Amino acid sequence: MTKIAFNISVISYLCASVAFFIFLVYRKATLSNIANVLVGIGLVFHTLMIGLRSAETGHGPYTTSFEVAVFFSWVVVIGYSVTEWKYRIKDLGAFVIPVVFLSLFYSIFLSKDLPVQDSEAALWMTLHRALSVLGYGAFTVAFAVGVMYLIQENQVKSKKLGIMYFRMPSLEMLDTLNDKIIAIGFPLFTLGFMTGSIWNIKMDLPFFSWSAMKTWPLVLVWLVYGAVFFGRLAIGMRGKKAAQGAIFGFILVILTYLMHV
């Protein structure tokens, strides 16, 4: 049943991605509705799969590389669903759901073997991965919003208002949304970073014991999103620079993710 639920969720997200892309071209409300129904179906079976997997292993979806990828995808769908429900940004799915599909599809090739850890160390690793994935999920939605912002901004700047201009939210709304999402994701990611270092101590390892190839991308992710987060608070960083920061940060997130799973 776990495998069936997984396969249905993957297929649902794939079909939803295709429907969203077609919606961008033809702007038929029916297509958007179908896409969101498919996302809903995918989310139901995605949640069922996580529940069944947790029942089988006796822990939440954040221990193996496979589980982390599945959990990450689930968090992104939840983030998208809440954002779309609150702000009614119909085009957002075309930028978010393909990432969900690719992440879930990629999880097929990841390890499902369970590591052996003592209970206290496992607690900190659980916190580290759960908080980090929640942060990554927020950054994924911020990335999608950032891409939409740059598309809109480019059309306004070139004074060539194509059909996409009239189909996307205003620059102000996208900028505000980007601000709110990063304001959620950055603290979560920071806590994930800190709990990961505490886990190292519990395992009798140095505070920063990861290899340079794994540590520096994490640090760069924190610095980029920290610059956007504190930049807004200190100097009012907004608009294009904030959107570019969200996009560049997400590229680093993907790099970091591939190195750690």
N, C-alpha and C positions, 0 to 999 in steps of 0.2 A: 504493500500500500504506500509506503514511503516513496518508493521509486515512481509509482504511478502519479502521486501528487506532485513530485518534482518535475516529471515530464510535462504534465498538464500546465504547470506554472511557466515553464520555459516556453512552451508553444504559445501560451496566451500572451506573454510579453512580446514574443516575436511578431505575432499577428497584430498586436496593439501598436507596435512600432511602425509596421507597414501602413496601418490605418491612419496613424498620426501624420506620416509623411504625405499620404494622399490627401489628407485634410488640408495640409499646408498649400497644396496646389489648387484644389477645387473648392475649398471652403464650404463644404456641405456639412450642415450641423449634424446630420445623421452619422457621418463618418466619425466626428468627434465623440458622439454618444456611444457608438460601437466600440471605439478605441478605449474609452473609459470603462465600459462594461467588461471588456477583455482584461483590462488592468485589474478590475475588481475580482474577476474570476481567478486571475493569476495570483492575486493577493490572498484569496481564500485558501487555495491549494498550497501556496507558499507557506502560509501560517500553519496549515495542517501538517505539512511536511516537517517544519521545524518542531512542532509539538510531538510528532511521532518519533523523530530523531532523538529528541530530548528524553522521551520515555524509554527509548532503547539504550541510550548511553548513561542516563542518570544525571545529566548535567545540561546546562543551557548551550545554545549554539555559538560557542566562542572558544572552543578548545583546539580543534584541528583546523588545518588550512581550508579544508572543504567547508567546515561550519562557519568560519569567519567570512568567507566569500558569500555564502548563503545568507548569513545574518546581515552583512553589508547591503546586499541587494534588497532585502526586506526593509531595512531602515530607509533606504532611498525611496522605495515605493510609498512608505508611510509618509515621509517628508513631502513627496510630490502630491499625494492625496490631500494632505492637510492644506498645502499651499494652493492647489487648484480649487479646493472647496472654498477657501477663504477669499481668494483674490480673483477667481474665475478667469485664469489665464489659460485659454484653450490651447495655445501653441506650445505651452511648456512641456507637454508630454512628448512632443517630437524631439526634444533635446535631452530629456531625462530617461524615458523608458528604454531607448536603445542601450544606454549605459547599464541599466538593470539587466537587460537580456544578455549582454556581453559578459557581465560579471557572473551571472548565474550559469551561463554556458561554460565559461572558463573554469568554474568550480568542478566540473565533471573530471577535469584532469588533475585535480589536487588531491593530496593525501587525506585519507579518512582514518589513519591510524591514531589511536589515543595515546598521548604521552603519559608517563607515570611521574607524579609529583606529590610532595607531601601536602596536606590539607591547607596549611597556612600560606605556603607559596602559591598554591593553586588559587586561593582567594584573591591575591594581589594580581595574578595573571588574568583572572577573570575580569576584575575591575579594569585592568589596563586595556584589554582587548575590547570589552564592552564600551567603555568610554571613548576609546579611539575610533571604533567603528561608528558610533553615534556622531562624532565629530566629522568623520569622513562622509557620512551620509549628508550632513548639512552642507559640507563643502561641495558635494556633487550637485545639489540643487542650486547653490550659489554660482557654480560654474555655468549651468544652463542659463540662469538669469543674466550672467555676465555676457555670454555669447549673444543673447537677445538684445542686450543693451548696445553692444558694439554694432550690431546690424542696424538698429534704429538710428544710432548716432551717426553712422556712416551715411545713411540716406538723408538725414537732416543736413549734415555738413556739405554733402555734394549737391544739395537742393534738387535731387532727383528722387522724388517721393514715389517709390515703386509700390506694388500691391502689398508687400510685406509691411510697409509703414502703417497702413490702415488696418492691418490685421494683428498688430502687436500692441501691448500696453504702452503708455507714455514713458518717456525717459525718466521722468520723476518717479513714477510708480516702480519701475524696474530698479532704480537706484535705491529707493527706500527699502524695497524687498531684499535687495542684496545686503544692505546694511543690517537688517533684522536677522537674516539667516546666519551671517558671519558672527553676529553678536551672540548667537546660540552655539554655533559650531566651534569657535575658537576656545572658549572656556572648557568645553567638553574635551577637546583635543589636548589642551594643556593638562587637564587632570589625568588624561590617559597617558601622557608622556611622564608625568610625575609618578603615577602608580607603577608604570613599567620599570622605572628606576628603583622604586622601593622593592619590587619583585627581585631585582638583581641582588639587593642587599640580603633579602631573605634566602636567596640561593647561595649566599657567601661569595658573591661576585662583586667587583667594583661598581660604584654608583652608575657609571657609564661603561659598561663592559662590552657593548656591541662592537662589531667591526666598523671601521671608518666608512666602508661602503654602505652600511646600513644606518649608521648614526647620522651622518651629515645630511642625507635627504630629509630625515625627520626634523633636524634642526632647521633646515632651510624652509620646510613647510611651516614650522612654527614662526620663523622670522617673517615670511611673506604675509601670512594671515595676521600676524601680530602687527605688522606695519599698516595693514588695512584697518584693523580693529582700532589700534591706538591712534592711527593717523586721522581717523574720523573724529575721535574724541579730542585730540590735541590741536590739529590744524584744519579740521573740517574737510579731510580728503573725501571727495565725492566723484561721481560721474565716471568718466572714462578710465581714470587711473585706478579707481576702486574695482571696476569691472575687469580691467587687465590683471590686477592683482589676484582676483578670484580665479581667473582662467589659468594664470601662470602657477598659482598655488595648487590647482587641481592637477596640472601636469606633473608636478612634484609628488602629489598624493598618489597618482597612478604608479610612478616610479618607485616610491617607497613601498606601496602595496605589493608590487611584483617582487620586491626584494625580501619581503617578510613572510609571504605566504608559502 
